[in-house]
Amino acid sequence: MSRPPRRRRSPALLRGRFRTLFFALLAIAAVALGHWEAAVPALIGVALGAYSVKVARLRNEELAHTFAVLDWLLLGCSLVFSGGADSWLLGAVPVLAMGQLAGAPRRDWPYLLAPALLLLIVLAIADPSLGGSRAGGVAKVAVLAAGGWVAATRLKRAPARQRRPARVDDTTGFYTGERLEELLGAGMDAALAEHRPLSVVYLRLEHFQDCRDFLGLERSEQLVRGVARRLERRLAADDRAFRVRADAFVLVLAGRTLAEARGLADEVGHDVSANLIAGRRQTLAAGASSFPTIRRLPDLLAAARDEAVAPDQSREAAPAAVKLAAAQ
């Protein structure tokens, strides 16, 4: 059974979680470097991160840019208390830039990175010389922020896990079409080696789309389940049943001749049409083919399928045939 695809988390929620972790690590780093005052804005950032996660869950991207502005403002305050433009904590600038941009749509990147100017303004207010060289301080912050931008562009999202097609149908318990060619091919090889026949039956539920439109998905699947149970009762241990479409089954009957396969299809068709299933009267169209009379696997399937489609065409042609006979 295949797992449903995982719902992708919103960029705002991812940023909120990053924000909480980033400021927690910043506070730890500030304390480790002996800058206790610098840890205070970082702890405010942790609280802000927890609040932003709550906002993202309830209102998605609302206030996302406001939180980004506060991130840069709080980082600037931490830098002021830890040495300004010469602080070791300046290495947090590219980390914050990368965390803000990673996972966000490219159209939002300028709005998320532009508030980094606030960091420069805060540093310039505390130390107008920006560590002795105003141009050097500005260049240093700009290069670090640009490094975060570049890092964000280099991050590659993990490729989405490809869903493996289901190999067993949930409603009927039969194999899905995913395994039809594999098991039919194996059956043909075994039949050839053991010099015994193998037949294929294609069964189609007539007017099934009308039924689904009327009953809805759940009750129409109940009808399919009822038909499948009637099929299952007539299968031998070596036979295989597949649900290849919402309204179609394929039976692979080992050791049975074409006549026996047609007989089984007639029995199933009579059983299904003679009883109400899920409160509805259902009919089946059937077609059959046999190996080794038809040796190629695609042709074997196509012959059975085409014969199952023929009854509708023959019914459309029937009125014209009656008129022609009357004219004669």
C-alpha positions as CSV (number, residue, x, y, z in Angstrom):
1,M,0.0,0.0,0.0
2,S,1.4,3.4,-1.0
3,R,1.7,6.1,1.6
4,P,-0.1,9.4,0.8
5,P,2.3,12.2,-0.1
6,R,3.4,14.3,2.9
7,R,1.9,17.7,3.1
8,R,4.6,20.3,2.5
9,R,5.2,22.6,5.5
10,S,4.8,26.3,4.9
11,P,8.0,28.4,4.6
12,A,6.8,30.6,7.5
13,L,6.6,27.6,9.8
14,L,10.0,26.5,8.8
15,R,11.4,30.0,9.4
16,G,9.7,30.1,12.8
17,R,11.4,26.9,13.9
18,F,14.7,28.0,12.5
19,R,14.4,31.3,14.3
20,T,13.8,29.6,17.7
21,L,16.9,27.3,17.2
22,F,19.0,30.1,15.8
23,F,18.5,32.5,18.7
24,A,18.8,29.7,21.3
25,L,22.3,28.8,19.8
26,L,23.2,32.5,19.7
27,A,22.4,32.9,23.4
28,I,24.5,29.9,24.2
29,A,27.4,31.2,22.1
30,A,27.1,34.7,23.8
31,V,27.3,33.2,27.2
32,A,30.2,30.9,26.2
33,L,32.1,34.0,25.0
34,G,31.3,35.8,28.3
35,H,28.9,38.4,26.8
36,W,26.0,37.9,29.1
37,E,24.2,41.1,28.0
38,A,24.3,39.8,24.4
39,A,22.3,36.8,25.5
40,V,19.3,38.9,26.5
41,P,18.3,39.9,22.9
42,A,18.9,36.3,21.8
43,L,16.5,35.0,24.5
44,I,13.9,37.5,23.3
45,G,14.5,36.0,19.9
46,V,13.8,32.5,21.2
47,A,10.4,33.7,22.6
48,L,9.7,35.5,19.3
49,G,10.5,32.3,17.5
50,A,8.1,30.3,19.6
51,Y,5.4,32.9,19.0
52,S,6.1,33.0,15.2
53,V,5.6,29.2,15.0
54,K,2.2,29.6,16.6
55,V,1.3,32.4,14.1
56,A,2.5,30.4,11.2
57,R,0.3,27.5,12.1
58,L,-2.8,29.6,12.5
59,R,-2.2,32.3,9.8
60,N,0.6,31.0,7.6
61,E,2.5,33.9,6.1
62,E,0.9,36.7,8.1
63,L,3.5,38.8,9.9
64,A,6.3,36.9,8.2
65,H,8.2,40.0,7.1
66,T,7.6,41.7,10.5
67,F,9.3,38.7,12.2
68,A,12.2,39.0,9.7
69,V,12.7,42.6,10.6
70,L,12.8,41.8,14.3
71,D,15.3,39.0,13.7
72,W,17.8,41.4,12.2
73,L,17.1,44.0,14.9
74,L,17.7,41.5,17.7
75,L,20.8,40.2,16.1
76,G,22.1,43.7,15.8
77,C,21.4,44.3,19.5
78,S,23.3,41.1,20.4
79,L,26.3,42.2,18.3
80,V,26.3,45.7,20.0
81,F,26.6,44.0,23.5
82,S,29.3,41.6,22.3
83,G,31.8,44.0,20.6
84,G,30.0,45.4,17.6
85,A,31.6,45.0,14.2
86,D,34.5,43.2,15.7
87,S,32.4,40.6,17.6
88,W,32.9,36.9,17.0
89,L,29.1,36.7,16.8
90,L,29.2,38.5,13.5
91,G,29.5,35.0,12.0
92,A,25.8,34.6,12.8
93,V,24.9,37.0,10.0
94,P,25.3,34.5,7.1
95,V,23.6,31.8,9.1
96,L,20.5,34.1,9.7
97,A,20.5,35.1,6.1
98,M,20.6,31.6,4.9
99,G,17.9,30.5,7.3
100,Q,15.6,33.3,6.3
101,L,15.9,32.6,2.6
102,A,16.1,28.8,2.5
103,G,12.7,27.3,1.6
104,A,11.2,30.8,0.9
105,P,9.9,31.6,-2.6
106,R,12.5,33.6,-4.5
107,R,10.1,36.6,-4.9
108,D,10.3,37.0,-1.1
109,W,14.1,37.0,-0.8
110,P,14.6,40.8,-1.1
111,Y,12.0,41.5,1.6
112,L,13.6,39.0,3.9
113,L,17.2,40.2,3.4
114,A,16.6,43.9,3.1
115,P,16.0,44.3,6.9
116,A,19.7,43.4,7.4
117,L,20.2,47.2,6.9
118,L,18.7,47.5,10.4
119,L,21.6,45.5,11.8
120,L,24.0,48.0,10.2
121,I,22.0,51.0,11.6
122,V,22.0,49.5,15.1
123,L,25.8,48.9,14.9
124,A,26.4,52.4,13.6
125,I,24.4,54.0,16.4
126,A,26.4,52.1,19.0
127,D,29.7,52.7,17.2
128,P,29.7,55.2,14.4
129,S,33.1,54.1,13.2
130,L,32.0,50.5,12.9
131,G,35.2,49.2,14.5
132,G,37.5,51.9,13.2
133,S,36.6,51.8,9.5
134,R,33.1,52.6,8.5
135,A,33.5,51.4,5.0
136,G,35.2,48.2,6.2
137,G,32.4,47.5,8.7
138,V,29.8,48.0,6.0
139,A,31.7,45.8,3.6
140,K,32.1,43.1,6.3
141,V,28.4,42.9,7.0
142,A,27.5,43.1,3.3
143,V,29.9,40.2,2.5
144,L,28.6,38.0,5.3
145,A,24.9,38.7,4.3
146,A,25.8,37.9,0.7
147,G,27.4,34.7,1.8
148,G,24.2,33.6,3.4
149,W,22.3,34.5,0.1
150,V,24.8,32.4,-1.9
151,A,24.5,29.5,0.6
152,A,20.7,29.6,0.3
153,T,20.9,29.4,-3.5
154,R,23.2,26.4,-3.2
155,L,20.9,24.5,-0.9
156,K,19.1,21.7,-2.8
157,R,15.9,20.5,-1.5
158,A,15.8,16.8,-1.0
159,P,14.0,15.2,-4.0
160,A,10.4,14.3,-3.2
161,R,10.0,10.7,-2.5
162,Q,8.4,9.0,-5.4
163,R,5.3,7.1,-4.4
164,R,5.5,3.5,-5.4
165,P,2.4,2.5,-7.2
166,A,0.1,0.4,-5.0
167,R,0.6,-3.3,-5.7
168,V,-2.6,-4.5,-4.0
169,D,-6.0,-2.8,-4.4
170,D,-7.5,-1.7,-1.0
171,T,-11.1,-2.3,-2.0
172,T,-10.8,-5.8,-3.5
173,G,-7.6,-7.3,-2.2
174,F,-6.7,-8.1,-5.8
175,Y,-3.4,-7.2,-7.4
176,T,-3.3,-3.8,-9.2
177,G,-2.3,-3.4,-12.8
178,E,1.2,-2.6,-11.5
179,R,1.8,-6.4,-11.3
180,L,-0.2,-7.6,-14.2
181,E,2.5,-7.9,-16.8
182,E,5.0,-9.4,-14.3
183,L,2.7,-12.1,-13.1
184,L,1.0,-12.8,-16.5
185,G,4.5,-13.1,-18.1
186,A,5.5,-15.6,-15.4
187,G,2.3,-17.5,-16.0
188,M,2.9,-17.7,-19.7
189,D,6.4,-19.0,-19.2
190,A,5.1,-21.7,-16.8
191,A,2.3,-22.6,-19.2
192,L,4.8,-23.0,-22.0
193,A,7.2,-25.1,-19.9
194,E,4.4,-27.3,-18.6
195,H,2.6,-27.6,-22.0
196,R,-0.7,-26.5,-20.5
197,P,-3.1,-23.7,-21.5
198,L,-3.5,-20.3,-19.9
199,S,-6.5,-18.0,-20.4
200,V,-7.1,-14.3,-19.7
201,V,-10.5,-12.9,-18.9
202,Y,-11.3,-9.2,-18.9
203,L,-14.4,-8.1,-17.0
204,R,-15.8,-4.6,-17.2
205,L,-18.5,-3.2,-15.0
206,E,-21.0,-1.6,-17.3
207,H,-22.2,2.0,-16.7
208,F,-19.9,2.2,-13.7
209,Q,-19.3,5.9,-14.1
210,D,-23.0,6.6,-13.9
211,C,-23.1,4.4,-10.8
212,R,-20.3,6.3,-9.2
213,D,-21.9,9.7,-10.0
214,F,-25.2,8.4,-8.4
215,L,-23.8,6.6,-5.4
216,G,-20.6,8.4,-4.6
217,L,-17.2,7.0,-4.2
218,E,-17.7,5.1,-1.0
219,R,-20.8,3.2,-2.0
220,S,-19.6,2.5,-5.5
221,E,-16.5,0.9,-4.0
222,Q,-18.8,-1.2,-1.9
223,L,-20.4,-2.4,-5.1
224,V,-16.9,-3.2,-6.5
225,R,-16.1,-5.1,-3.4
226,G,-19.3,-7.2,-3.8
227,V,-18.4,-8.1,-7.4
228,A,-14.9,-9.0,-6.3
229,R,-16.2,-11.4,-3.7
230,R,-18.2,-13.2,-6.3
231,L,-15.2,-13.4,-8.6
232,E,-13.0,-14.7,-5.7
233,R,-15.3,-17.7,-5.0
234,R,-14.6,-19.0,-8.5
235,L,-10.8,-18.7,-8.6
236,A,-8.5,-21.7,-8.1
237,A,-5.3,-21.6,-6.1
238,D,-3.2,-20.9,-9.2
239,D,-5.5,-18.2,-10.6
240,R,-4.7,-14.5,-10.3
241,A,-7.1,-11.6,-10.2
242,F,-6.2,-7.9,-10.9
243,R,-8.1,-4.7,-10.6
244,V,-6.6,-2.8,-13.6
245,R,-9.1,0.1,-13.6
246,A,-11.8,1.4,-11.3
247,D,-14.4,-0.5,-13.5
248,A,-12.3,-3.4,-14.8
249,F,-10.8,-6.7,-13.6
250,V,-8.4,-9.1,-15.3
251,L,-8.3,-12.8,-14.4
252,V,-5.3,-14.9,-15.3
253,L,-6.5,-18.5,-15.3
254,A,-3.7,-21.1,-15.2
255,G,-4.5,-24.5,-16.9
256,R,-7.9,-23.4,-18.2
257,T,-8.9,-23.5,-21.9
258,L,-10.6,-20.6,-23.6
259,A,-13.9,-22.4,-23.4
260,E,-13.5,-22.9,-19.6
261,A,-12.5,-19.2,-19.2
262,R,-15.6,-18.1,-21.1
263,G,-17.7,-20.4,-18.9
264,L,-16.3,-18.9,-15.8
265,A,-17.0,-15.4,-17.1
266,D,-20.6,-16.3,-17.9
267,E,-21.1,-17.7,-14.4
268,V,-19.7,-14.6,-12.8
269,G,-21.8,-12.4,-15.1
270,H,-25.0,-14.3,-14.2
271,D,-24.2,-14.2,-10.5
272,V,-23.6,-10.5,-10.5
273,S,-26.6,-9.5,-12.6
274,A,-29.0,-11.8,-10.7
275,N,-28.4,-10.1,-7.3
276,L,-28.5,-6.6,-5.9
277,I,-25.1,-5.5,-4.9
278,A,-24.9,-2.4,-2.6
279,G,-28.5,-1.9,-3.5
280,R,-27.9,-1.7,-7.3
281,R,-28.3,-4.0,-10.2
282,Q,-24.9,-4.4,-12.0
283,T,-24.0,-6.1,-15.2
284,L,-20.6,-7.2,-16.6
285,A,-19.1,-7.2,-20.0
286,A,-16.6,-10.0,-20.5
287,G,-13.9,-10.9,-23.0
288,A,-11.4,-13.8,-23.1
289,S,-8.3,-14.9,-24.8
290,S,-5.9,-17.8,-24.5
291,F,-2.2,-18.7,-24.6
292,P,-0.5,-20.1,-26.6
293,T,-3.1,-19.4,-29.3
294,I,-2.0,-15.7,-28.8
295,R,1.6,-15.7,-27.9
296,R,2.5,-12.0,-27.3
297,L,1.5,-10.6,-23.9
298,P,0.2,-7.3,-25.2
299,D,-1.9,-9.0,-27.8
300,L,-3.3,-11.5,-25.2
301,L,-4.5,-8.6,-23.1
302,A,-5.8,-6.5,-26.0
303,A,-7.8,-9.4,-27.4
304,A,-9.7,-10.0,-24.1
305,R,-10.2,-6.2,-23.5
306,D,-11.5,-5.6,-27.0
307,E,-14.0,-8.4,-26.7
308,A,-15.2,-6.9,-23.4
309,V,-15.8,-3.6,-25.2
310,A,-17.7,-5.2,-28.1
311,P,-21.0,-5.9,-26.3
312,D,-21.7,-2.1,-26.1
313,Q,-21.0,-1.7,-29.8
314,S,-23.1,-4.8,-30.7
315,R,-26.0,-3.4,-28.7
316,E,-25.7,-0.1,-30.6
317,A,-25.7,-2.0,-33.9
318,A,-28.6,-4.3,-32.9
319,P,-31.5,-2.0,-33.9
320,A,-30.0,-1.5,-37.4
321,A,-29.6,-5.3,-37.8
322,V,-33.3,-5.8,-36.8
323,K,-34.5,-3.2,-39.3
324,L,-32.4,-4.9,-42.1
325,A,-33.8,-8.3,-41.3
326,A,-37.4,-7.0,-41.4
327,A,-36.8,-5.3,-44.7
328,Q,-35.7,-8.7,-46.1
